Amino acid sequence: MVNKHFTMFCAFCTVPKSKISLVVFFLLSDIIMGEANHTERMESTMTYNVKTEGMGCPRCMAKVTKAMEALGAEVKRMELNDFTVAYEGAPEAIRSAIEALGFRFISAEAE
């Protein structure tokens, strides 16, 4: 039986949803405008192994997954502070998305 009065979340998950939605909206606006002004496009999809700090629970992982999907990245694997995505854009966009959500970006290494 699940205790409905006790749910364990990390400290980040206490941020109001409205603030997170606003951050994601502005992040995506900047990325979309940046891509519209960017003349070079990568011809093929790259796979990146991304390392972060601060994703302390499944709810955090869901937020990052949603942000990656909003970028057009396909999440291949998701674990706490470590995930793999297939993405056609530059890894700087992945970094921006992670940092906009309040997590610390460590690296994005191409496979």
Buried (B, 14 or more C-beta within 10 A) or exposed (E): EEEEEEEEEBEBBEEEEEEBEEBBEEBBEEBEEBBEEEEEEEEEEBBBBBBBEBBBBEEBBEBBBBBBEBBBBBBEEBEBBEBBBBBBBBBEBBBBBBBBBBBEBBEBEEE
